Amino acid sequence: MQLEASQHLLKQFMEHSPSTTFVKDDCGRYVFYNANFAKFAGIDRTEWLGRSDDEVFPKEIAAKYKDQDLRVMGTDQTLEFLDEARDFEGVLHRFRSIKFIYKDVGGRKLLAG
């Protein structure tokens, strides 16, 4: 019961965080993103799951994010980037992106930001 309560607490924290958060697998595919991420991108809660940046962003933006991800994956260090992106309404936002690596229960590397 305690494990279930902990999992619920973490899930609720991630879903209600004002931060835009995501998790990608070691192939760069989205395995999680929170409600704020979905709202920013103008997508539903599952639309991008299993998809990579190449499939959902314009070419130049996807290349930039992929380069950042590869740098983080290659160094196993937390790295910070200054980014800008347009939301689904076309409004330009500038933001600090912090990306880091952790492992799932099977030992697979995941990238979070």
C-alpha angles and dihedrals in degrees: 000000000000091000091052091050091050092050091049091049093051093045092050091047092053094045095049098039113120087220121096103240137178142168125212129191123236089274093056096255120140112250096168141009129168130239093263091055090050091048092050092050094042093236136123124255096269106026096102099034109125092014129111130224089258088064099047110030133056112271098258094047092046090051091051093050092045091052091051091048093050091050091053094044091047096051101033086221132124107252132188125215134185108226141172128202139164119242121226090277092054097253112146116233127187117206147159114249120201115193128187143166130241134160131244123226090276093054095253115147116245127188118219132186 
